[in-house]
């Protein structure tokens, strides 16, 4: 089974998405974006407790219009894991959204 790290997207193409992620994380959790380094522990930097973690899930769902799968999201440790999770979920939801909208014959 592939891990999130093994499925890393091309980071150069992902910079606008990463900037968006860092922006809403900074606003929501009042953390300077300079502290959001790819290898930093997301829970420590954002000082997440269990309620903040729920807030993080809600913020992700609201900003990226997909439901967070707890069994996948629990594996997110670093900011890089978080970026990879968001980007891979965005890429994987596009075809199914097109089918639901009647744009693609499935």
C-alpha positions, 0 to 999 in steps of 0.5 A: 500500500502506498503511503502519502509520501510516496504519492507526493505531487510535483511540488513546483506545480503545487505551490499555489495550493500550498500558499493557499493552505498556509494562508488559511492555516495562518489565519485560522490558527494564528501561526506565522507561515514562516513556522510552516516548514514541510518537515515540521510537525503540524500538530506541534506548530499549530498547537492542536488539541483535540478540538483544534484538530476537529476545527482543522478538518472543518477548515479543510472541508470548507476550503477544498470541498471534499470530506476528510477521511479520518483513516487517511487524515490520521496519518498526517504528521508533517506539513508535507504530509498535510500538503500531499493529502490535500493535493492528492484528494483534490486530484482524485475527486475531480473525475468523480465530480465530473461524472456526477455533474454529467460531464463525463460518461462513466 
